[in-house]
């Protein structure tokens, strides 16, 4: 399965959730290098997902960016499937 197919499935799911705002970060010359593919606010939590195929590897810049998000108290993950995203969201500590 291609990264785009996985990303599309994840975005469709996220956009159907209540209390969720999600969008695809489009790279290119006007984007910021290293930013995860999907940026999401889920029930008050900042969450970012870098989508890869099961064989895909993070670049050094992606690793650094994910760590910087975590250092800022956000959540950031490398994911390879919609099922992973669902588990992550189910396990988030949602602030009331």
N, C-alpha and C positions, 0 to 999 in steps of 0.2 A: 504494500500500500504506500502511496506517495505522501510526503509531508503535507501537501496541499489538501489531500483528501482527509487526512486526520484533522488538520486545522479546521476545515469546513465543518466537520462533524462536531468538534468541540465548540466552535462558535455558535452553531445552530442550537446546541444544548444550552449553552450559557445564556443566549438571548431569550430563551423560553423560560428561564428561572425568574421568580419574583425577587425583588431586592438585589438585582444584578445588572451591572452595566459593563459591557465587554466590547472590545474592538480589536481588529487586526492591525498590528503595526506594519506598515508597508515600508520596506527598506528603500534603498536607492539614494540618489544624491541629496534628497531633501530630508531623509530620515536620519536617525542617530544610530551609528554602528553599534552593534552588540545588544540593542534593546530586544527583549523577548518578543516572540511572535504575537502573543495575545496578552493584552493588558485588561485587567478586570477589577472592578470594585464589587465585592460579594458580601452583602450584609455588613457593610462598614469596614471590610478588610481589603487592603490593597493586595492583589494577587497577580502574579505574572507567570505565564507559561511559555517556555521555549519548546516548541514541538519538533520532534525528531522521529525518524523511523527507528525501529528497534536496533538497527545497526548504526544509527547516526551518533556522532560524537559532537560534543560542544567544542566550539573554538575557545582559545584562551580568552579572547575578549568577552565571549558569552559567559564563561566561568566567572570572570571578574565582575561583570555587570550583575549577575545573579547574586554574587556575594555582597556587592554594594547595596542591592535592594534589601537583603537580609540584615545587613549592618544598620540600615535605616528603619528596621523593625517592620518591613514589608515581608510578604511571602513570595518566593520565586522558586519555580520547579522546572526541571527538564521532564517532559512527558512524552509518551509514545502511543497513547491511546485515550479515547474518551473515558474508558473505564478507570484509568488512573486519575483523571481529573475528577470524576465523580467521587472516588475514595478520598481524594485530598479535600474536596469541599465538605464532604460528610464529617471529616475529622478536624476541620477548622474550629478553633475556639471562637465562637461568635460573641462579640461584646453586646451586652443587653443595655 
